[in-house]
Amino acid sequence: MAVYHTPGVYFERKDIGPLAIGLPRADITGFVGITMRGPILQPVKVETWNQFVSTYGDYIAPGYLAYSVYGFFANGGRTAWICRVADTTRAAVASGSFGGVKISAGTPGTWGNAIYVEPLVSGSDIVSILIRFPDRSEQFLRPPFEPTPSLAIQNLFEIAQKDIDTSRAVPALAAPLTIDLPTTLPQPGYLQGGADGLASLTTQHFLDAFDSFVKIPEIGIVAAPDLMPKLNVLHRFKKPPATCCVKPGVAPPPPPPPATDTEFPPNFSAGQIQDLQVALTAHAESMRYRFAILDGGDERDTPTTAILWRKSLPSTSFGAVYFPWVYSNDPLRLTGLLRAVPASGHLAGIFSRSDLNKGVHKPPMNEVLEAVTDVRIPVDDTQHGLLNDENVNVIRTMPGRGIRLMGARTLWTDDIYFRYVNVRRLLSSIEKALEQSLSWLVFEPNNPHLWTEIDRLVRNFMEMLFTLGMLEGGTSEEAYFVHCDVTTNPPSETDLGRVNCEIGLQPPYPAEFVVVTIGFTKDGVQVREERERNA
């Protein structure tokens, strides 16, 4: 401490690292699937259903993702990253030329073929260009146009959201441009040439989408509902006719757009879907702090086939299977008022809601599913017991209590330690918090003073978790231990530039201690899990 002789307030700056360690969010979900529009294989962050619609469009017959994202937010989800899957070599942007001005849709897809462009001409000048979107919203473009007569347009609702996501707003019109109009005045019409790139979709496109999440470290949950086949839709889907009323003094609506064949992705085989689910859990495990929510089979699967589906997946604590599918309201009316959809998006919302209300240590089960009307396959007590024994988590209709998630088991089968979803996610959150908060220790002098500082930070962190009820045990000593001293850091370790801190903790289940070893080397922070009995 410095010695001061004059009364006053003095400030000292000391680089002592973080004063405390906090748990990071584990509920941010990465969704992979098929959408109406939006960037392809480029994840975008959304925090409301309206933001999703403005960027990726509304419900579509070829995909489940919109239903899943709606269920995610309806069940308490707060933040999602969306990655649209399509064949980039086949997807195309709809466009058209009107009076020398080329206008194109903002992103690839057949959605752009329903955009109606109407140049408004006065004499030899284009006064404005009226853009009419499929949702009957409108936008006026007025000169001066861009230096190159090409305008990428987006949905009007998206423009209203530009204060939320400026990267998705229509670019501002730039320097003036003089356009020589042709002798014949430009005629209104629809954009053409838009393609979704779904008919040639392969499993590799989904693998590429999984890889796109590698550079987004905040994602804690991953789900891919559009791996699942689309049943009873291909031969029933018809575009609903456009309805619009003409009022006095209002310009009549444009003629209906030319018929465009809706692209549908191929239905992957059960083996292909299972391979992709294995890849998704492997992605979660390789990222170390993620958890994969997997849908068990297609919409017609029975409890017996769901068990066989589970047995085709490997033993891992970084994923869980859920059965059955659920019925959700269907604005498209494909097969009636309801559509059977995979439940992974709704369940990701439950994970988020449980984390927010109770904490990541709480099993996300016995929670009510919102935005669903029924389960696709009812399950009785006997079937539930068989499914639970095989680590298949069941969604059930509970009389008088609604539709509830009644399972919290991972795919882990080796022993009890990582059998439960909450244990895996709690350990991942603790390890991530330690790695992020203690990375400043690299290259610090490796001496007892550093060990004491590490012990203080980690012990305060573990005590906070114990106080919040995230660890089992009647006392701190029963709930956790922290060792960072000469016993964990003998000369044989310090001579190699290593600092070791052993942390034992009792997760919220009747088992023994799980030991998390944090190692610091000149290259960074390393985390290793071990299991210890009679600790």
N, C-alpha and C positions, 0 to 999 in steps of 0.2 A: 504494500500500500504506500502511495506517495504521502508525504507529510506537507500539510498546508498550514500556514500561519495567519493568513488573512481570512476573515469570515466571508462566506459566499458560497455559491453553488458551483461545483466543478464536475466536469464530465470526463470520464475515462472510457476508452474503447478497448475492449478485450475480446480477442477472438477465441472463444471457449466452446464453439459449436452450439448446437441447439440446446435451449433450456429444458425442452420437454419433447417427448415423442408421442405422436397421435396416430390413431388408426386411419388409414386411407379408406375412401369409399370402395366398396366391393360390388356395388349393384349396377354400375354402368354397363350396359348391354350392347354387344355387337351383333347386329342382325345381318344375315346373308339371304338374299332372295330375289324374286322377280317383281318388278314394279312397272307402272305405266310409262314413266319417263325418268329423267335424272341422269347424272353422270354414271358411267359404267366402270366398275372395279375401282372406284375412287370414293372411299367412305366419307360420308358427310354427317356431322353431328346435328341431331334434332332434340328438342326438349319439350315439344308439344305435338299433339296430333295435327294441328293446323300447319305447323312447320313441315311435318312429313308430307302432307297433301300438297303444300306449295312447291315442294321440291320434287317429289316422286309421284304425285298424282293420287287418284282415289282407288277404290276397289277395282280389280280386274279379274276376269275369269281364269286366265292362265296362271295366276299366282295366289299364294296364301299370305304373302308378307303384309299386305295392308290390313288384313284381318288380325294378324298377330301383333302388329304395332299398335293398332287400336286397342286390343286387349291388354297390351303392355301398359299403356297410359291409363286405361280404365281401372287397372288393378293396383295402381300406385307407382308405376314406373316413372322415373324422373329424367333420365338421360339415356339416349341411345345413339349408336353409330350405325348408319345404314350403308350397306354395300350392295349395289344393284348388280345382278348377274345377267350377262348376255354375251353373245358371240360378237365381239367387236369387229370382226371381219365381215359380218352380215348386217349388223345394225346400221341404219342410215337415218339421216336427218331429212325431214320433209322440207321442201323449198319451192320457190316459184319466182318468176320475174314479172314485175308489174310496172310498165312505163319506164323501163330501164333501171328500176330499183329491185335488186334481188333480196327477197325476204325468206328467212329460214327459221324453222323451229329451234328453240334453244338447245334441245337435247334429242338424241335419236329416239325413234319409236313411231308406230302407226298413229299415235295420238296427234301428231302434227298434221296428218292428212285431213283432219277435221277442222283445221284453222281456216277461216274464210277471210280473204283479203279483198278490200273494196277501195280502190283509189278514188278520191274525190277531186275532180278536175274543174278548174275555172279558166276558160279560154285555153291557153297553151301551158298553163302552170298546174302542177299538182298542189292543191291546197293542203290536203292531208291524206293520210292512208288510214282507213278504218280496219282494225283487226278484230274479228269476232271469234272467240274461243269456244270450244265444245261445251263449256259450262255456262254459255250464254253471257259471259262477261265481255266487255269491250275495251279497246285501247285505241287512242288516236296517236298517230305519228305525224309530225308536222316538219316541214323543211326548217332549217337546213338538215340534210341527212348526213350520214357518215361520209368521210372522204372517199372510201370505196363503197359503191352503192350496194351494200349488203348489210342487212339488219337481222341479228339473231334475237328473236322475240321469245318471251316467256309468258306464262299465265299472269293475268292482271292481279290475281290474289297474291302472287309472289312479289309483285312490285310493292304492294302494301306492306310486305314484311321486310322491306329492305333495311329498316332500322334494326332488325334482329339479325339479319344475315346479308350484309352488303355484297358478299361474293356471289349471291344468287340473283341480285337485282339486274334489270336490264341496263346495259351500259349507256351512259349519257351520250346524246347525239353531239357530234363534234363539229368540225369546221364546215362552212358552207360548200355546197356542191351544185354546180349548174348541170342540169340534165336536159338534153335535147329529146323532146318527146317525139315519138314516131307519128307518122301521118294519121294512123288510126289510134284513137284514144285507148288507153289501157283498160281492159275489161276485168271485172271482178272474177274471183275464182278461189278454189281451194288449193292449198299447198299439196304437193305430190311427192312421192318417192320415199316416204317414211317407212322404216322397217324396224321391227323389234329385235331381230337376231335371236329368236328363241327356238325356231325349228331345228337349228343345228347345235343346240346347247349340249355340252358334254360334261362328264364328271370333272375334267380338267379345269373348266371354267369355275366350278365351285372351289376347287383346290386353290386356284389363283385368288379367289375372293378371300379365302381363309388367310392366305399369306398377306393380303392387304391390311390385315389388322395387326401385323407384327409391329408396325411403327406407331401404334396408338397404345401406349403403356397403361392408360387409365381404364381400359376395358377390363371388367372383372367377370363377365358372363358372356357366353357366346351361344347363339342359337341359329338354326338354319331350317325353318319350317318348309321351305320349298324344295327340300330334298324329296319330300313325300309325293307319291303319285296323285294325279287329279282324276278321280273317278266320277262317272256319270255326268260329265260336263262337256266333253268334246262334241257329242252328238246332240246336245240339248241347247247349247249356247246360241242365242240370237241377240244381236244388238237391239236394245229397246228403241222403239221409234222416237224420234225427236218430237217434242210437243212444245208449242209456243203459240200464244194467243196474239192476234193482231189488234191493236187498239187504235182508235181514231187519232190521226196526227202522228203516228209512230211508223217508222219505216218497216216494211214487211221483212220477215226473217229471210235469210239466204236459203236457196234450195238445199235439199239434203245432200250431204257429201257423197261422192261416188263410193260404191261398195268396196270395202277393203277386207280381204281375208284376214281374220285374226290369227296371229301365230300362236301355236301352243308348243310348249317344250315336250320332248319325248319323256315318257314315263320310265324312269330308271328301274331296273330289276331290284328285287330284294337284296341280292348280293352286292350290287353297286351302291345302294343306299347304305347298307351296313358298312361297306368299305369307307364311304364318305364320313359316316359317323365315327368310325375308328380314327380317321384322319382329323376330325374336329376335336376329339378328345386328346389325340396326340398333340395337336396344336395347343390346346389348353395346358397340357402337362409341360410342354417345352417352354411355354411362356411363364410357367411356375405359379402364377397368381391368378389363373383363370379357371372357370368352371363351365362345363358344357352341359346344356339342357337338351336331352335327346327325346324325340318322339318315338314311341314304341309301335312300329308297324304302320300299316295303312288304316284307313277308316273302318274297314270291315274285320280287322283282326279280332280274334277272341282271346280270352285269358290264356288258353293253351298256346296259341300261336305267339302271343306276347312273351311268354316264358321262353319259347324257342328263339325268339328274336333276341331276348336278353342274353341267352347262352352263346349267341354268335359274336358277342362283343367281349373284349378282353377285360380282365380285372384291373381297374384303375379307380383311384379316389377322386379323379378330376372330372368326373361326369356322372350323370344319373339318367335313368330311363323312366318315362312316365306314360301311363296308360289309363284310360283310352283317350280318343279324340273327343272334342266337345262340339256342341251345336252353337253357332253364333248367328246373329241376325245378318241377313244377306240383302243389301240394297240392290244387288243385281238380279235377284229372284231367279237364280240359275236353276234350282231344283225346287223352288218354293220359297217360303218366307225365311227358311234357315239353311245354313250350309255347314256341313261337318268340316272342321278345320283342326290341324294339329294344335295342341295346347301349349307348346313351348313359349310362345309370346306372352300368353296370359300368366304362365308360371313365372317367367322372368319378372313380370310386374309384381307378383306376390313376393318374390325374393326381395325386391326393392322396398316394398311396403313393410315387410318384416324387419329389414335392416333399419329402416327409418324409425319405426315405432318401438322396436325392442332391442335390436342389435344383431350383428352378424353371428353372435354365439347362439342365437335362438333358432331351433330347427324351423325352416319355413314350411310348416305343415299345420293341419287343422285350421287352415285359412280358407275363407270363402272366395270362390272365383266369381268375379264380376264380369258383366258383358257376355255371359253364356246363359243358355236356357235349359240345357240338358247335356248329359253325356251320351256319346254315340253307342256305347255298349255298357249296359248296367252290370254291376259287379256285386255279388252277395258276399256274406261273411266268409263262407268256405273258400270261394275263389280268391277273396282278398288275402286270406291267410296263405294260400299257395303262392300268390304273386309276391307277397311280402317276403316269404322265405327265399325267393329267388331274386331278391333285390329289385323288384319292379314296383315303382311307386304308383299308387292307385288314386284316381280321381273318382269320388263317389257322390251320389245324391243321398244326403242324409235327411231323413224325414224331419221336417220342422226346423232344419238347420241349414238348408241350402246345399249347393254343390261345393264340396270341400276337397282340398288336397290332403290325402291321408297317408302320406309316406314321405320319408326323408332319408332314404338309403342311397349310397353311391354304388358304383359298379365294383367296388372293392370286395373281394371274397376271401382273402388270405387269412385275416384275423379281425378282431373287433376294432382295432385302433382307428382306421379310417373308414369305418362302415357308414358313418352318418355324414350327411351333407354339411351340417353346421360345424362339425369338427374340422373337416377339410377346409372350409372357407374361413374359419377362425384362424387356423394355423397359417393359411396363406396370407391373411391380412396382417397377422403379427410379423411374419417373415418379411413381407413387403415394407411394413413400417420401419422395421429395424434396418433393412438394407438402405432405404431412402434416407433415413434420419442419421445414420452413422457413417455415411460415405465420406464425410469430412475428416474422419480419423486416419484415412490413408496418408502416409508420409509423415504422420505425427511422430515425435520421439517415442520410441518403444521402451517405456519404463514404468515403474509402479504408479507414478502420477497419472499416466494415461489409463492404466488398468482401473484405478480408482474412479476416474471420470466416467469410463464406460460402465462400471458397476453401478454408479449413481444414476446415470441416465436410464439404464435398462431396468434397474430395480424400481425406480419411480414409475416407469411405464407399466411394469407388471403389477405393481400395487394399484395403479389406476384401474387396470382390467379387473383385478380382484374386487375392488370396491364397487365397480359397476355390475358385479355378478356374472362376469364372463368366464370365470374359472371356478372349478369345484374345490371344496375344502372349507372347513370351519375357521381356519386361521391362514395367515399369509404363508406360514411354513408348510402347511398342507397343500396349498394351492400352487406354489411355485418355488423355485430356487434359482439363484444367479451366482455363477462362479466365474470370476475374472481376476485372477491373482497369480502368484508364482506357481501354484499347482497346475493351472491350465496353460501357463506360459513359461516353461522351463527354458534354460539356455538353448537346448536343441531346437526349440521353436523360434525363439527370438533371434537366434543367429541366422535364421532363414527369412527374417523380416515378417514373421507372422505374429498376429495377436489373436488369441482364442478366447471366446466368451461362451460358456455353456449355460443354457437356460432350460430348466425343466419346468413343465407346466402340466397341470391336471385339467384337461378339457372337460366340458360338461357331459360326461358319460361315465358309467362305473367301470373304469379301467385304471391302469397305472400311468406313470408319468411318460410324457413324450418329451424328448430332449431335442432342442434346437441349438445347434452349434453355429455361432457366427464367427467367421474367420476374416481377418483383415490382412491383406498382403499388399505389396507395392503395386499390384495390378488391380486391386479393387476389393469388394466385399463378396464373400462366399457364404452360402447358407446350406446347412446339411441337417436332415432330419434323422433321428434315431428313436428307437423305442426301448424303454428301460422298465423292467419289472422290479418291484420292491425297492423303489428309489427312496 
